[in-house]
């Protein structure tokens, strides 16, 4: 049954509290999250000394009841500002136990972190009755039939003797409350927070912020241009490629931007290099970038040769220096295609030097003459 979660904001202002498990004294603000008509819980948002939101956490007590007796579980869960689970810890003296009150081993706690961080866990698609053998905390034999996974695969995703505990905590960490955290964070949206998100190494933050500083046409909100450049030149291929593809071509029109993009290309990984070359086909390139691209035509492989050629072909006119550079490749195109270079040059208005090169090529390759 889908639960409708309603946030009731407690106006607790300037409350200083020590965040559970954190060595620094942080101010927190509490929110009461209503799960249903009779159930609520308190979610806390921690702020740094600059009054900037840092993370969410929740001090949890939940009874785990399955085999005829209940065992209390005390645990603290932490999320980032978009509700993505980060980590857990415990109040002093608290531990987790398996069936028959056997305490978790160090490896079990490590495995639990991996289970809670896995948003694609089998727990997302199964009910507890599908997982637990009646009267035990052992994995049910029928669970593999529900998921299509092998029993061995399922056992890697749970802790034997603590399946119900894992299931319960996973849903607390990855349940509907995530959406409510997003709503709360949206209320704190500011240029400072957007800068922080875009400049972070958290790809969830970067995607969220990009959606808010770039419109449908890819125009970037003034003041966030350097943030987008930071992402494009960053180490995350996926966010870099997303920012590059989403940004409007006019973002790259200025000569300084084009030289920056070329410098980024030279330092980028191969997949990002290809994404940059594809983007250049949308951009009106200046003389400097066009000439540099032409100079590197034969230094690339066949795939990048074609991408560079497409970018050059998309221009209204090529500068004379670039055309002379390309004409010089007609005799030795390297990994490229001389016929394709010839066709490219014939599209534009050549100077006399390029015309002579074209005539020489036509004499030697009459079958390729247009």
C-alpha positions, 0 to 999 in steps of 0.5 A: 500500500502506497503511503502518502508522506506529509512533511510537517515542519517543526519550527525549531530555530537555532537549536544547537545539537550534537549530530549523532556520530559526528565529532563537530557540534552542528546546528540541526533543524527537526522535521516531523515526517508523517508516515500514515494517520498514526505514525510519524518520525523525526528527521534531522537536517544538520547545518555547518557553521555557515548555516549551509545544509550538510546532511540528514540523519535519523536516530532510529529505534525499531523492534524487529519481530519475527520468530515469536520474540522482538529484539530492539534495534537502535541505529542512526542512518545518514543521507546526503541532501537529496536523500541518498543513503550514505552510512550508518552508526550506532548509539554508544553500546548498541550492536546488531544481532542475528537469530539466537542473539548472536552478535554481528561480526565485523564482516557483517557490518561491512556487508550491511553497508553494501546492502543499504547502499544498494538501491537496486537490492532485491528488497525493493521488489519483494515482501518479507514473506517472500524472503523469510522461511516461516518461523526463522530469519533464514532466507526462504527457498522460494525467494529465488523463484520470485526474483529469477536470481539463484539462491547463491546470488540471493545470499550475497545480498543478505546476511544469513540469520538477519534477513529481516533485520536487513530488510527492515533497515534497508527500507528505512534507508531507501524508502519514500522518505527520500522524496521528502528530503528532496522537497526539504532541500529544494526549500534551501535552494540558493546560488550558494547551494547550487555552486556547492552542488555543482562543484561537489564530487557527488554526481547526484548533486551535480545532476540536480543542480544542472537541472536548475541552472540550465533551461530546456534550450541549454542556456546557463544561469548567469554566474554558473558558467564556471560551474558547468566548465568544472563539470565538463572538465571533471573526472566523471565521464557521465556528468561531463558528457551530460553537461556538454550535451545539454549546454547550448551551442552559444555557450561555446561561441567565444574564442576563449571558450573554444580554446578552453574546450580544445584544451579540455579535449586534449586532456580528456579520456577518449569517450569524452573527446568523442563527445566534444567532437560531436558537440563541435558540429553544433558550434560556430567555430572560430578561426583558431579552433577550426585551424587546430581541428584541421591540424589534428585530422590525421593525428586521430584514428578513423572514428575521430577523423570522421567526427572532426570532418563532420564538425568542419563540414558543419561550418559555413566557411573554413578559414584559409589556413585551415583549408590549406592544412586540409589540402595538404592531407590529400596526398597522405590522409593517414587514417582518414579518407582523401576522397572525404577531404576532397569533398569537404574542400569542394564545399567551401571557397578555396584560395588559389593554393587550395585550388591547385591542390584540388586540381592535382588531386583530380588529375591523380584521382579522376574517378573521385572528381565531383 
